[in-house]
Amino acid sequence: MKSDRTVFSVVSTLLLTFALAGAQEPASASSTRLGTSGAEKDTSETEKLPVYQMDELVVTANRYERAAFEVPYAVSVFSEQKLQSSGAFTISGLLNRVSGVDISDAGPFRTRPNVRGLSGSRILVLVDGQRLNDTRENTFSGAELSLVSPGLVQQVEILRGSNSVLFGSNAMGGVVNILTKKPPLPAGQWKLSGDFSSRYSTNDEQRFGRLGLNLVNHRWRLKGGAEFRRANHYHAPGSGLFEWGRQIANSNLKRAVGLDFIGDYQLAEKHSLSLSAQSSLNSGIGFPETPNPTFPVGIFFPYHDRSKVSLTYEGKQLTSKLAGFKASVYGQKNKKELRTDITLPGVPFPGATLYDTTHTYTNVLTVGTNLQQILSLAGNQTLTYGLDYYREMIDGFTREFSHIPFINSHKVKQSAAVPENHMDALGLYAQNDIRPAQPLSFKLGTRFDWYRQAAEKTEGYNDVRTGQPLDPKTDVLTSFSGSVGAQYEVVKGIRVGSNVGSGFRVPNLVEKFFSGTQDQQIITPNLDLEAEKNVSVDAGVKFRFLRFSGSVTAFLNQLRDYIELRATGDSVTVSGRRQAVWSYENVSKVRFQGIEGEFETQLPKGFSSFLNASYQSGDNLSAHRAIYVAPAKIVVGLGWKGPRGRFETELSNRYVFGQNRVDPDPSALLQLPTPSFNIVSFRTGYSWRVWTLTASVNNLTNQTYREPLNAASPFNPILEPGRNFIIGLSTRF
């Protein structure tokens, strides 16, 4: 506990010192920003200044555009320009720089976000406001961000904290909303334009290329794109400047191909119709450092594909009261093959070796619709309300190949990977943004959700304990969510705010129905699992001045009926070995709390700097034990941009503290203490006419380290890449 207080004091002091230093700027210097939205700045004063996060227009917090400074939530924003200049190959490549956000897993494809101590299916990922999550993913994995290419991205918004009132299940820890870009709508005749971008990294010889074409006139916007990416196995830190360390096994990506199209038609001045199609085809995906001495299972994804089609109508400023109406229908298919290879010496008798390969095929088809209306009401009120509905249909099967010497040469067994399953989800929501006076605003929101989850009796899908098929099971769940938020502008450029929201998460298919082997553990179904519920409280202050912008937020998130994988105390014999039985269970109450801050400032002579810091802790209140969460971290950077904006450079440093708060209970998943580490990165870029050249070095000092959420695992503590040089070239024509 003493170390917790020390880390909390260090992070809090840094945040407050940085904030108070920036707040000393005279209020008169900020007046050019404060009377306008993020899109309407006085260019005579701000044209040479960066666009701060507080200035960015975000849609995730309200489901309509509003400056980040004007919402009582902690929101971080990545623009298209930030993604491109960083050299990141995937959206997750920048997440570990964000306060309160960390990553788990590793490799060129499998990294996932962790927000405020929660991860996997407790984080909701959206693409243009529509779900990427599905109930087939287990608790720990969640939606795969790499299924969406950075080449499609206009903006990535990360809302930290519960937001079930607007988006339903899964949004307990936060929401990541990926907004795809559209070409501008010119006033004249047909115009053809395009863009090309490419990147290469030395450590894993990763290659990326993308070509996009736009054809537009005053009514039509047609945009298409294609891209390709591949990566070899990456290397751990070596001893010399260009000397790579050992190769990390199974860390490659054979091929990733992306195709996309969007067609917009302007029906009239206030009406538009949009057709969008996206396809991501990925093959040869390895899971780094498997197998290893403590985890004799090689994990490999021969393919993981996603395809989506959506049709959207949108009307804006239709009447004096009807500010907007939006209706969309969409279909999404997510299919993958998971291959696991197990080699067990001495099984079933000394001198023999058991070889077992399992292929699990999964198809998830989702169809849905979203309806939303925005009303401008008397008394400076903006009412947003609507309906979300989707049906998720899941099928798949497992094929197992085993070879036991001297007993049988080959054995093939096919069974269902999951029971035949579908889920219907309906949500009705409303949120009112009330501004009774210029410095004061309130947000009041409510949502009703109805879920129907049905699992059929499926041939070949048996309870591992009894060997008998599972009985059919249909559950109906209803839930009410609510939120209350307030924000007050104390003086020009400083706003204090708070938000209280309730949320929930429906148990997914794996937690409730899975029966079989997962990560060397025998998992049995728990048909009586309840939905997780939470209450989240945020309180903080936001700053926005001419040369300084930032926020400090404290949060408390308390969950009940929290779902964890626990040992049941039973055991079964599988493949000649007696193994313990585990099951997903509700463990009553847990709590996550912490403080985080993000700051940006413009210094003289073209210099700029940023500081992001966060600390969080987790506790199982029922068992009086610690829950492992990513430790405190501080990310600081110094940048410079030339007078004409052609040349820019940035040096950044990410320091991650050690984490010793672990749960020693053997009935829970074992977690190990993790050490501290410090990562230095450098990037630079030069723009000339339509060309932009970028270069960066990640892990400049060649530090040997593991991300905390990977290092805590005793089975697969994945080593991160050593020094990595990345070069990129892009152009527009």
Secondary structure, 3 states (H helix, E strand, C coil): CHHHHHHHHHHHHHHHHHHHHHHCCCHHHHHHHHCCCCCCCCHHHHCCCCCCHHHCEECCCCCCCEEHHHCCCEEEEEEHHHHHHHCCCCHHHHHHHCCCEEEECCCCCCCEEEECCEEHHHEEEEECCEECCCCCCCCCCCCCHHHCCHHHEEEEEEEECCCHHHHCCCCCCEEEEEEECCCCCCCCCCEEEEEEEEEEECCCCEEEEEEEEEEECCCEEEEEEEEEEEECCCECCCCCCCCCCCECCCCCEEEEEEEEEEEEEEEECCEEEEEEEEEEEEEEEECCCCCECCECEEEEEEEEEEEEEEEEEEEECCCCCEEEEEEEEEEEEEEEEEEEEEEEECCCCCCCEEEEEEEEEEEEEEEEEEEEEEEEECCCEEEEEEEEEEEEEEEEEEEEEEEECCCEEEEEEEECCCCCEEEEEEEEEEEEEEEEECCEEEEEEEEEEEEEEEECCCCCCECCCCCCECCCEEEEEEEEEEEEEEEEEEECCEEEEEEEEEEEECCCHHHHHCCEEECCEEEECCCCCCCEEEEEEEEEEEEECCCEEEEEEEEEEEEECCEEEEEEEEEEEECCEEEEEEEEEECCEEEEEEEEEEEEEECHHHEEEEEEEEEEEEEECCCCEEECCCCCEEEEEEEEECCCCCEEEEEEEEEECCECCCCCCCCCCCCCCECCEEEEEEEEEEEECCEEEEEEEECCCCCCCCCHHHHCCCCCCCCCCCCEEEEEEEEEC
